[in-house]
Amino acid sequence: MPTLKDIVERSDTPIGRVFDLSIQFFIILSLIAFSVETLPGLDPGWARLLHFFEIASITVFSVEYLVRLLVADRKIAFMTSFFGVVDLLAILPFYLSFGVDLRSIRALRLLRLFWMLKLVRYSRAIQRFHRAFLISREEIILFFFVTVILLYLASVGIYHFEHAAQPEAFASVFHCLWWAVVTLTTVGYGDVYPITAGGRIFTFAILLIGLGVVSVPAGLVASALAQAREMESE
């Protein structure tokens, strides 16, 4: 006979899988309902139905949170853990909305997007991605700082080449940051572009560097995901 702890914390049992799938089902429906509420001219009948469904979802998530807290070996550690905080933030806005000004309620209801983060708990693929990030986090953090330095250098460089020719578009190094971001990421909106020969040559060099900016993190994550999968199979 599975215990309550086995049901909520183990997904390798039939009843544990049913519990996980049920919570995932409510999360997905809740996110859909949240999106439907934003439709203009929503029928009042549908609005009431969505409100009742929100109450039902909050009830389910509240019971889940209390049960997880009840079966946790270290309750304070659970409450301050990532999933504990996410579970609490997913239900807290509903209770805080009572007796609060309507304008504040609109802001609080946006916190219901934390329902989406609850899916992380029930997805092995997302958990594997989390482990992959932990494996490669030092390299990713280092690459992030290198990218920030490249953005600054690109902004300074294009300012040097284009400020005299386009003083409005490239008014300062800070104005040039937008160009540096869209160029290094190889997006290239085309709203701001160089017209001088030096600026175009410099842009060509930045575009080549931008290919690495896009591909290197993808390679790091792919390698880390492979390591995470190997760790699971061992």
N, C-alpha and C positions, 0 to 999 in steps of 0.2 A: 504494500500500500504506500504510494508516494506521499511524502509529507508536503506541507505548504511551501516549505523552503525549496524542495525539489521542483515543484510546479513552476515557481516564479524565477528560479535561478538556473534550471537545467533544461536545455532545449533538445537534449538527446533522448528524451522519453516521449512517448505518444502524447500524454497529457500536457507535458511541457511545451511540445510543438503546437498543440491546439491553443494553449494560452498565448504563446508568442504570436501566432497567426491572427488571433482575435484582436490583440492589441494593435498589431500592424494594420488590420482592417479598419479599426476605429480611427487610427491616425490618418490614414489616407482619406477616408470619408470626411474627417474633420477639416483637412486641408482643402478638399473640394468644396465643402460647405462654406469655408472662409472665403474662397474665391467667388462663389456664387453670390454671396452677400454684397459684393462690390458692384454687381450689375446695376446699371441705372434703371429706374422705373420698375424695380422688383415688386411683384404682386404681394400685397400684405399677407395673403394666405401662406405663400412660400416663406415670407419673412418670419412668420410665427412658427412654421414647421422647422425652419433652420434654427430658431431660438431654442425650441424644445430639444432638437438634436444636440445643440451645444451643451445644454444642461445634462443630457444623457452622457455625452462624451466626457465632460468634466467629472461626472460622477464615477465613470469607469476609471479615468486617470487618477482621480483622488484615491479610490479604493486600491488601485495598483500601487500608488506611492506609499500608502499607509501599510499595506501588506509587505512591501519590500523593506520598509523601515522596521516592521515588526520582526521579520525573520533575519535581519542583518545581525551579524555577530558583533560588529562595532558600529553602533548607530550613528555616532557623531561622524565617524569616517565616511559612512554612506551619505549623510546629509551634506557633507562638504565635498564629496567626490563630484566628478564631472557629470555623471549620469544622475546623481542625486539632485544637483543644482538644476539640471535641465528638466527633470521630472517636476520639480517644485515650480520653476518658472512657467511651465506649461499650464499649470492650474491656478497659479497665484493671481493673474489679472482678473479672472472671473470673480474671485472673492473680494478683491480690492475695488471692483467697480461699484459695489453697493455703497450708496451714499456719497459718491464722488461726482463732481461736475461732469457733464456730458462731454465736454471737450477733452477732459482728461481720460475719459473712458476710451475714446477713439485711439489715443496714443497707447493705452494699456492693452487694447485688443490686438495691437500689432505684435505683442509679445507671444501671441498664440502661435506665431511661426516657430516657436521652440518645439511645437509638436513634431515638426519635421526632423529636428535633431534627435527625437526619441527613436526614430527609425534606426539610428546608428547602433543602438543596443541590440537590435534584432537582425542585423545584416552581417553575415560573416565576411562578405566582400569589403564592406566599409571598415570593419574591424581589422581586416588584413591591410587595408590602405593606411589605417592609423598606425599599425605596427611598422609598415614600410616607411612612414614619415619619421617614426622614432629611430629607425635604423639609419636613415640618411639625413637626419635633421641638421647635423653639424655642417655637412656639405651644402644643404639647402640654405642655411642661415648665412654661410660664407658667400654663396652665390648671390644671395639677396643684397648683401653689403657691396659686393663687386658691381652689381647692377645699379645700385644707387650712385656709386662713384661714376660709372659710365654715363648715367643720365645727366649728372652734373657736368661732366667733361663735354658731353655732346651739346648741352645747352650753352656752355661758354664758347665752344667752337663755332656753332652756327650764329651766335650773337656777334662774334668777331667778323664773320664773313658777310652777314646779311643786314646788320643794323643800319649801316649807312645807306644801303639801297632800299630797305623797307623798314623805316623807323617806327611805323605803327604796328606792323605784324611782329617785329622782333625788337620791341621797345626796351626790354631788359632781359637779363638771364632768367628771371622768373617767368616772363612771358614765353621764353624759348623752351621752358620745361614741357609744355604741351606738345610742341613739335618733337622734342626728344623722345617722349613717351610713345607717340604714335609711330615714330620712325624706328625706334629700337625694337618695338614689338611687331614690326612689319605690318601694322594695320594700314597706315598711310591714308588718312581721310582726304587729303588734298586741299584742305581749307587753308593751310599755311605751307608754303613750299619755297625753296630757294630759287633765285633768278640769276645770281652771279655764278661765274665759272668756278670760283673757289668754293662757294656754297654747295654747288652740285657735286663736285668731286668729294667734298667732305661728307655729303649725304650718302653717296655711293659707299664710302667706307663704313659709315654708321649702319647702313643696311646689311652689309656683310657681317658686321658684328652682331646685328640683330638676329640673324639666323641662329647664331650660337645662343643668344639669350632665350630663344624659344625652344631650341632642341636640347640644350644641356639639362634643364630641370626635368624634361620628359625622360631623358635617358637615366637620370639619377633615380627617379621614381620607379621606372620600369625595372631597373636592377634591384632596387630594394623590395619591390613586390615579388620578384622571383625568390629572393632570400626569405621573405616572409612565408611564402608558400612552402618552401623547403622546410622551414621550421615547424610548420603545421603537420607536415607528413612524417616528421621524425618522432 
